[in-house]
């Protein structure tokens, strides 16, 4: 772990201290470059983890007067973030910056390391096994390759659950000046047992129904010294399932297993989709008794849910049964509050989608999987990668209490039980580049990389990498001859060359064709590639379809007004951009005429309509519960619309209005962030960046009347010192509820 190492990969099981290692290494790096006021970038894969890491680092580094800030995942820079990066006040300069890979990539391509005037000294990559990811892995890999090539002082710390080739990954970034810190899966910081649980038919209850028991078959233990029977029974639970037929269902098995294991401590119960999660929670509720006394923390969250999602939102009642819900259809603040309740043992159950596997950072006594798969948009569900499974399994068992952790996978019959046994016995493998599988999949189409991005949008990251490198090398005539050497700076190309030389050759030929046809064209918008996060093809799509949209189309006062048709026209342009269109199609289908609906959703969001109101207007279906439309609204709005639209509008502004005077451009610069945060004033954006819930952001901004020269740390400190009375004056009778909620979200 010496600071002389260019790259270190820490490959350790979950809950074994990777976070402490990261903090130690951050302090080393800051100390090493203290004279130059060097800074550290901490990359986390999701918005939730960015928030979680920021809170933890602020709490731990605050006594050392180390400023920790975060950037939103929005692929644009509003004026508030620009001021944060340019901050010159000595007591307000950030030293640690937490963000997503995509945001850091855009930041560095826009030249922000040079503009900041202080060196990037360390890049910490949390959940580094995401380099494997077929959706975002290549972006992360190429970001690290770019930093390695362009940031003179940057060192790397990659944190990941166990992988087999940590040394190889470390050498990719650090050469001989690298190190890997690895402990095998046979070492664990806690004891645990993993098994399959299935119903066993019992005695007849009637002529047509039978009793049952639940059989837990042990498949894996964390160490050989654990002496347990290979199988043992869980009791039946007739409140949840009154017969063998009812019990032969994934959800019922998971609910009954969770109910039994709850006696040992809090349990996470997982299913594949939000709809299944709600259904599973109802099944668990059948076997529970409503609490006679409601803890004040539960009551506070219930009040917040009532204010934000309405009195009939079912999570309010579920909390009284000790049941929390966690999925992508819930607002981010609600998910954080449920995590907080669970972590503080106010809940017995956390019922969540399988995607929580990358998002939790606290120990539990048991984990029940009603499903071991992730839903897939266009094909059958996909098995959770081994890395994610072992990540969640590693949370089971409490180190401090020496308690055995239990992980149970629900099987409705013998066929599924055998399938799950094979899944459990899959080990984590090598950390491989996403480029390898992408090249294999696109095999016969590699000769025309300009066309490939329309069919496989994930290739955009690679095309942007080529354009950026070509521009950084000052458009050399011999670029084609140098490209193989450039590609060796990635993790994937050399492995592809060794594994499949024919495909590697095809890729090189495709790059030569792309360079001749697109990169070396004097009109190629290379600078825009770096500033928008689009490929040349994405930018050309904008020019082809922009119609009458130009610098005069942009008006910060009217863009989101009901009367203006401009936003609808802009969304019509963005629907043609290969990097964006799939996310939009998930919301409105394939019809380009639906841009009206998309623009209307965005306007309602920016202008302060509540989630239930937006859900009812745009996402409701006949004869369905409001919770279904709210869940669908949340999934589309938070997962697709806000991020994609803010990115698209920022790029469109750069492409169509770059020749506006600087002061006018600056005035327009916050429009994309209004979409991302769901507010309609610059002052409210500041509040949202500081973690203030959306409903409270504008009235609190009006009350605080922040001076534009006030630094974010100073404003954060002022907010912390506001009293219940201050918040009530700003927001009315419920102000104190929002004050307490914000303190929880900020970790105050």
Secondary structure as GFF3:
##gff-version 3
##sequence-region A 1 748
A	DSSP	beta_strand	7	11	.	.	.	ID=ss1
A	DSSP	alpha_helix	18	32	.	.	.	ID=ss2
A	DSSP	beta_strand	39	43	.	.	.	ID=ss3
A	DSSP	alpha_helix	47	61	.	.	.	ID=ss4
A	DSSP	three_ten_helix	62	64	.	.	.	ID=ss5
A	DSSP	beta_strand	68	70	.	.	.	ID=ss6
A	DSSP	alpha_helix	79	86	.	.	.	ID=ss7
A	DSSP	beta_strand	96	99	.	.	.	ID=ss8
A	DSSP	alpha_helix	101	109	.	.	.	ID=ss9
A	DSSP	alpha_helix	112	116	.	.	.	ID=ss10
A	DSSP	beta_strand	120	125	.	.	.	ID=ss11
A	DSSP	three_ten_helix	128	132	.	.	.	ID=ss12
A	DSSP	alpha_helix	137	150	.	.	.	ID=ss13
A	DSSP	beta_strand	155	160	.	.	.	ID=ss14
A	DSSP	alpha_helix	166	174	.	.	.	ID=ss15
A	DSSP	beta_strand	178	182	.	.	.	ID=ss16
A	DSSP	beta_strand	192	204	.	.	.	ID=ss17
A	DSSP	beta_strand	210	221	.	.	.	ID=ss18
A	DSSP	beta_strand	231	234	.	.	.	ID=ss19
A	DSSP	alpha_helix	244	247	.	.	.	ID=ss20
A	DSSP	alpha_helix	250	261	.	.	.	ID=ss21
A	DSSP	three_ten_helix	262	264	.	.	.	ID=ss22
A	DSSP	beta_strand	267	271	.	.	.	ID=ss23
A	DSSP	alpha_helix	274	286	.	.	.	ID=ss24
A	DSSP	alpha_helix	296	309	.	.	.	ID=ss25
A	DSSP	alpha_helix	315	320	.	.	.	ID=ss26
A	DSSP	beta_strand	323	326	.	.	.	ID=ss27
A	DSSP	alpha_helix	332	343	.	.	.	ID=ss28
A	DSSP	beta_strand	349	353	.	.	.	ID=ss29
A	DSSP	three_ten_helix	354	358	.	.	.	ID=ss30
A	DSSP	beta_strand	366	369	.	.	.	ID=ss31
A	DSSP	beta_strand	373	374	.	.	.	ID=ss32
A	DSSP	beta_strand	382	383	.	.	.	ID=ss33
A	DSSP	alpha_helix	386	393	.	.	.	ID=ss34
A	DSSP	beta_strand	405	411	.	.	.	ID=ss35
A	DSSP	alpha_helix	414	424	.	.	.	ID=ss36
A	DSSP	alpha_helix	434	441	.	.	.	ID=ss37
A	DSSP	three_ten_helix	443	445	.	.	.	ID=ss38
A	DSSP	alpha_helix	449	455	.	.	.	ID=ss39
A	DSSP	three_ten_helix	457	459	.	.	.	ID=ss40
A	DSSP	alpha_helix	460	472	.	.	.	ID=ss41
A	DSSP	alpha_helix	479	487	.	.	.	ID=ss42
A	DSSP	alpha_helix	492	499	.	.	.	ID=ss43
A	DSSP	alpha_helix	501	514	.	.	.	ID=ss44
A	DSSP	pi_helix	515	519	.	.	.	ID=ss45
A	DSSP	alpha_helix	526	532	.	.	.	ID=ss46
A	DSSP	alpha_helix	536	545	.	.	.	ID=ss47
A	DSSP	three_ten_helix	551	553	.	.	.	ID=ss48
A	DSSP	alpha_helix	566	574	.	.	.	ID=ss49
A	DSSP	alpha_helix	581	588	.	.	.	ID=ss50
A	DSSP	three_ten_helix	592	594	.	.	.	ID=ss51
A	DSSP	alpha_helix	595	606	.	.	.	ID=ss52
A	DSSP	alpha_helix	611	618	.	.	.	ID=ss53
A	DSSP	alpha_helix	626	636	.	.	.	ID=ss54
A	DSSP	pi_helix	637	641	.	.	.	ID=ss55
A	DSSP	alpha_helix	642	656	.	.	.	ID=ss56
A	DSSP	alpha_helix	662	668	.	.	.	ID=ss57
A	DSSP	alpha_helix	671	677	.	.	.	ID=ss58
A	DSSP	alpha_helix	682	689	.	.	.	ID=ss59
A	DSSP	alpha_helix	694	704	.	.	.	ID=ss60
A	DSSP	alpha_helix	712	720	.	.	.	ID=ss61
A	DSSP	alpha_helix	724	731	.	.	.	ID=ss62
A	DSSP	alpha_helix	735	746	.	.	.	ID=ss63
###
